[in-house]
Amino acid sequence: MAGHAAHRTACLALALSLLLAGCVARGPVMSGKRTELVETPFFPQKKFQCGPAALATVLSGSGAPVTADELSSLLYVPARRGSLQVEMLATPRSFARIALPLPRTPGTLIAELEAGRPVLVLHNYGLPFWPRWHYAVLIGYDPGKDVFVLRSGSKRRQEMRTRRFMIAWHYGGRWAMVVLRPGETAALDDPKSFLEAAADFERAAKPADARATFDAAVHRWPQEPVALVGRGTAAYRLGDLGAAARDYAAALLLDTTQVGARNNLAQTMLDLGCPHRARQLLEGVEVAGVDAPLREALNDTRRTAETRAASIQDSESCRAIP
Amino acid sequence: MKLSLWRKCALGVLSVSLFNMGMMSAASAAIVDTSALVTTDREADLGAIHAQLARAEVRAQMEQMGVDAAAVEQRVARLNDRELHQLAADMRNAPAGGDGALALIGAVFVVLLILELTGVIDIFKKR
């Protein structure tokens, strides 16, 4: 009886919220063909544990063996009875996956689905001033039935009306993310957001994983100097100094003002026994407007290059390096 | 000049190990992380100045919010400077995906509030 009353109250509130939301979620995005990623695993959530459940779904969907229970201690915040977006984005790094936040346009959700990638979304089933936050995983859509298909909460397969999905997503701040394996890029054609995510990943990643990640970026966006620098640094950390030097030099060809590439190339030249080349590279580079960590590295490299160049000649092999 | 086999061998080992020593000292030096190339000036400066403060703040808030002490270190350690700043700034208010169900009390409150705002009832005002 009480359950029935609760249900009715919830319905009333939902109706009100739909009423209020009428103006924000018009014009659904349903076009294209029916898609459903039926292979996506499912982790039914325990109480307040939709964050760990949803993240375990996308992580294991991308081949990283992890369960919702394992993620709980990394994500759940008891006093908030939920999990925070920042930690949802930070956690995949620990499982050799890149977390990519998506832009706030519905079309990008569909594009990722069609590329075979489940999308983790934040929903708000309450109202803007009375939020009920929930993470769910979008695994399909059906334009004929006008529904999105979700792995959500305790439901392995939930069909949700497009309109209702869009309202909840809109009230949730239109937040969505996907996880990528090293070597994968998203359907989303945005080098900037990918490279930011890849740079976040780089610190925690094995150099081989970082190399695969930036290598994919170089192939997808050959004109991006930062992609080349990232791949160069991964090569450097794997001890492949020749490849590192080639990538840094290529980045500088694309953008001569790329101070990070210049610094890293000079450092690589030092390691290859070419202090004169290193010194030349840093000659006249202005450090005034450069960020603090980069500026310190640059000054450091310059000092070392000058000291070594005073006493050591470049070896013959230095000429063969780009 | 002719070198015996073992001498060549020893020379090889020595030169390789010298080269490696050079590599080890150099690798720790001045290669910058790619993240230094994609963050903005402001973020980098904030990072340099406040990262330690933000870290301490996030650690304290997590403990206050009931995160298991053993997990706090692990959770803070994997965050970068930008993420630390974000969490330190609004861990209390940022969306926290939980259950999603509209709690009964919440729903009743919302309905009462709407009725109040539309002037149908008048229970929240001080007389």
Interface residues (C-beta under 8 A of the other chain):
Chain A: A5 A6 T9 A10 L12 A13 L14 L16 K47 F48 C50 G51 A54 S73 L74 Y76 V77 P78 A79 R80 R81 G82 S83 L84 Q85 V86 E87 M88 L89 A90 T91 R93 S94 L122 H123 N124 Y125 G126 L127 W130 P131 R132 W133 H134 Y135 A136 G153 G172 G173 W175 K192 L195 E196 A198 A199 D200 E202 R203 A204 F214 V226 V229 G230 T233 Y236 R237 G239 Q258 G260 A261 N263 N264 A266 Q267 T268 L270 D271 G289 D291 A292 P293 L294 A297 L298 D300 T301 T304
Chain B: G22 M23 A26 A27 A29 A30 I31 V32 D33 T34 S35 A36 L37 V38 T39 D41 A44 D45 G47 A48 M62 Q64 M65 G66 V67 D68 A71 Q74 R75 R78 L79 N80 E83 Q86 L87 M91 R92 A94 P95 A96 G97 G98 D99 G100 A101 L102 A103 L104 G106 A107 V108 F109 V110 V111 I114
